[in-house]
Structure formats: structure tokens, C-alpha cells
Amino acid sequence: MVDFPVGSAACGEATSYLSTAGSMPAGKTGIMVLGTSSDSGKSTIATGLCRMLSDAGLKVAPFKAQNMSLESYVTANGGEISRAQAVQAMACRCEPMVTMNPVLLKPVDGSSSQVIVLGKPAGIMTYRAYQRRSEQMMEMVRESLELLWDEFDVIVCEGAGSPAEINLLDHDIVNLPLARAYSMPAVLVADIERGGVFASVYGTWGVLPPVLSELIRGYVVNKMRGEHDVLYEGVEAIRQMTGMPCIGILPFIDGIGSDAEDSLSRSAAPICPERLETEDGPSGVDVVSNSMPYRSYDGIQRWGSGGGNARSGSGCGCWSDAGGGACSDGGGNAGGGSGSGVYRLPTGAKSAVLDIAVIEFPHLANATDIDPFRLEPAVTVRFVRYPSQLGAPDVVILPGSRSTVADLLWMRSSGLADALCNAIVGEDAFTILGICAGYQIMGSYVDDMVESRCGRVDALGILPVATVMAEDKIVRRRTGVWHSGFDHGGKLENVPTVSGYEIHHGRLSYTGHAGNAGGSGTAGDGCSTGSVVSGDGGPWFLLDDPWGTEHEGFVDGHGRLWGTSVHGLMEDGLTRSLFLTTCARNRSKVWMPSMVSYSAYRESRIDTIAKSVRDHVDLTLLHKIIGIEWE
């Protein structure tokens, strides 16, 4: 145990830790899930606990006082919270609310962050400026938590980073000082994959002052590979040294983590339930497993019945044969059918693999837009930072960014801007999709006196839109339909619906011309405008919701350049399949979509996490820690 000198920041005699010790409201309870480090798996385990408690019939809600993340979500009332807490709310089967994540920090650079308070921007602050507001923030955090207790019986609180940052305890509003304010029990999650699991558990406990360490009632070893009994001597040693029991040892489950919060857990690895046979991929297995929902070609979500081979049309039934025939050129369904433009392969045919290259902006934000593509069995996803890594992809995605102009200038200095502009013409041109900041970068210019304060900066000039940054941030959910004039791969008889969300300062306007495309923004560099943007291009969607009716996005006349300000569109299986089918046709490839709903996949994943926690945690001990029992 560390002997803290009187007057130190880690000494209980010299600080109140922002609040005095208290108790939870009568009849209410909660548990705090801490981690020995970032990415230890505390978000995932908190998600599993949320679903377990919900399955038991309890009214449960998630809570994270402060989260630093560029992965955010829009609540029903237009507030912005961390994506992780939104997913945890889904695990609780309740609507995500701003009180579940009252403070969201979105890094701008190495020393400052945009501070989102109760879903609304409160300014850009350095750490020191934010630190001076810690007492005020703690008061607001406690009000949010108590509002949740008014509506829910159990709160699953998640900590941030490590609770053992003893130099920051006086200003910690998210970890044990908050738990102390309510005498809330805590459990510690330790990642054995990083090594030193027992040292991290003992070290975390050992550097904390007793008034905080006594709140930790046990720990979980996470991401275990191999036999558990090799840990038993270490488990007993920790019990003797600290009195803390090991609540459970959870196995490593590939690809099972909840929606990523930061770059530490970003991955391009496939998350499809199973792989299908492709021209240059693994050998044939079912595309959709027995438990995985899929969408048939009539757009209705169905459940696979299992067995059989997807390519033969038997067993799982995930490839609808309504309309019959195969599509040889992507122009609708041969022999009738829905005319959706989605490929159907003849029996025994093999799908091509689509190669998607994602430009990895230094300030990449809302990278969860990429995850639905990883769900496709016949798609590979990779992140690219240099022209030498670009190769010859079928699709390039310019994702969201927290600093649009900075990432635009980075594209120029890295050579990626020139590489893209020189490769989007000709028969072998690939498709480019820009989302939010990526869409702005594809336009004529970005006029920014808000984020970078650089004024007007020439963009890539490959789409006829221009962006002006405004002080007010647009944060809202959107719904609509594909534009009725869309004609890439066949007219749409049943116009697909779309839904997503907007989070941006930029205001885009249609200019009627793209300007001179080129990485340097100078006329004559790169490709010529006429060969890039066709005159018959137009809006991608028609949005119609409480925020208004308006056209949104842009698709050029060749179906090679796409842009939208709306995040989350590709979570819908039909929207994703229509887009990728057009991309395949542009490269003269025959490609097979999965039509899997990402939201259905997420639900399946949450259930899997909950089952892993239920199967590998000592439930009797967990009941005792939380103070309630459930089946």
C-alpha cells in the first residue's frame, strides 16, 4: 500500500474528492465498471451487464459521466452523446438520453477538446480550463445521475481510462470520486491480453487512497485465451494481498467488442457472421448463420432458417428467388423482380470481392460509419494513410473528421489528394464516397472561420458543392427516401427509405459546377471537371422529417462520386447493398450483397456479450455486490 503524505493530491485528508461520501437513493442501486487502462473492455462488460439486468426484467440505464471520444450519437431530442453509451442504452432496451453521458469531450488537437455538455456544445477548452470547472461539472454530473435514478432502478456506471490517475483525483468526475459520493460499489476490469494482469490489478488498488480503494469489491480478468486454471495462483495471491475476489475470467471473443470509442480499438477486420465463396476469397459456407437476421430483396427483414448453402438457394433462404434469373450487368433484376439494381447470382456463381480503402484522417471521427461495410462477406476494408497504400481499390471512402480543413491540407501534403484526383477518370476509375467532412472535402471549397479559422480553402473540386462553417452545430436525426430520379443500375420501383443523423458545423450549398479538380486546388492539376462530374448528377436523397423537406447529398451522373452529410446510412442492408452494387458495376464486377441489417447484427452481438458475462461471472457474488438478485 502506498503511504500518501499529508497534503498530497492522493491523500484523503487534504481533499474532498469533489464531494463527501453519501449513499444511493432509497430503493435504488448501481455498480461502477472500471478498467485498469483504456480499452480493457469495460465498455463491453458494462454493455453485457446492461443486457443481463434488462433480461431479468429490471429497469436499468447506463451512465458515463465524462467520455472522451470522436464516436458520437444523436439522441431523439437532438443531443450529442458518446456512441458507447448509446449502444449501452440499446442493451438496456431504453432510449438513449443526454443524461446518460452528460459530458462528452471531442479532441480537437493535442491540448484542447470541444466540450459537449448535456448534448450541446459548450466551447473548445484546454485541459487546464476544463479542470477549473471540475466542481461545477461534478454538480451537473450528479444531477444527471439522480435524474436517471428517478426513472430507473439500477444504473450501470462506466469509468474512464484508469481510476488510478492519482495526479488527477482532485478533479476526477467520472471514476471513484463519483462512486464515493453514493457509496456505489465498483468492479475492476483487467485486460490479460496486454500482459501484467495481476500487476495492473494490484497497482490500481495499491496507489489509491483507502477511502476509494475500498469501493472496489472485485475484479474481472478479460480477454483470456487458454485454460483458466493457470491463473488460480495469481487470483489467490491478489485475494490475500488486497482482499479483492476475482469475480470472473472472461474469454477472448473475436470481434465482439461494442461500438469502438477511439482509435485504440479501430479495426478493418471483417465482422461478417460467416464468409461466402468468392473468386479470390475463402471457400464456400453459408453467408448468414442460423441466428443472424437478413434482408430479402423485397426489403423485409427475415430470419434465416439455417442449413443449406446460400449460393444454391436452399436451406437458409437468405437469397430471395422472387423475380427469378440473374443480373448480368447490374441493371435491375433480369426476368422481372423488384428492379432494385441489386445483383443476384446464378446458381453456383461466385461473387467478386470489393476492395474498400478508407482514408484514415488524422482527425477521423464517427468511424463507426465503416463498420457496416465490414459486415459484408464479399468486402475487404483497409485504412490508408499514404498514396503507396492506395493501390487499385473499388471504393474509396472519405469519412468524417473533427477538423475538416486540417485533414484536407493533410491529404494534399501526403499526396493522397493528387492520387485520388488522378484516379477517378477512365474506364478503371473507382468510386468515391464522402461522408460529412469527407463530402465537404470533395467539394469546391471550405470556408472556415469556426474550426481552423483559415478562411476559404480550395477543396478537391470533384463535386459541385461548397461548404461554409457556421458557429451553430447541427445535431439531428434524419429520415427520407432515395431520390426518385436515381438511375444507377436501374430505376427503383420501391424507393428505399433511409435514416441516419447529422453532426456538423458545415453548411453545404450546390454550386452547379465542381471547379477544377486537383490535389493542389490549382487549375490544370489532376483531372478535368468535365470528365468527373456529369451534368445529369443530382441529389442522393429526399429527406422528409420534422426538420423539414429537402434534397440531401449528391451523386454524379456516372454513379462514381457520392457525398452525404448524413451518418449511419449504411447500417441499413438495402441502402448498403444498392450502393455497393453500383460500385461493383462501375468496376465490371458481379458482386453478392448480404442484405444484413446492422442494427439486427448489433442486437445479436449484445446478446452474445451478455451471455459471455453470464456464463463466466460469479453471479452469486455479483448479486451481493450490486445488492439485488435476479434470475
Buried (B, 14 or more C-beta within 10 A) or exposed (E): EEEBEEEBBBBBEBBEBBBEEEEBBEEBBBBBBBBBBBBBBBBBBBBBBBBBBBBEEBEBBBBBBBBBBBBBBBBEEBBBBBBBBBBBBBBBBBEBBBBBBBBBBBBBEEEBBBBBBBBEBBEBBEEEEBEEBBEEBBEBBBEBBBBBBEEBBBBBBBBBBBBBBBEBBBBBBBBBBBBBBBEBBBBBBBBBEEEEBBEBBBBBBBBBBEBBBBBBBBBBBBBBEEEBEEBEEBBEEBEEBBEBBBBBBBBBBEEBBBBBBBEEBBBBEBBBBBBBBBEEBEEBBBBBBEEBBBBBBBBEBBBBEBEBBBBEBEBBBBBBEEBEEBBEEBBBBBEEBBBBBBBBBEEEBBBBBBBBBBBBBEBBBBBBBBBBBBBBBBBBBBBBBEBEBBEEBBBBBBBBBBBBBBBBBBBBEBBBBBBBBBBBBEEEBBBBBBBBBBBBBBBBBBBBEBBBEBEBBBBBBBBBBBBBBBEEBBBBBBBBBBBEEBBBBBBBEBBBBBBBBBBBBBBBEBBEEBBBBBBBBEBEBBBEBEEBBBEEBBBBBBBBEEBEEEBBBBBBBBBBBBBBBBBBBBBBBBBBBBBBBBBBBBBEBBBBBBBBBBBBBBBBBBBBBBBBBBEBBBBEBBEBBBEBEBE
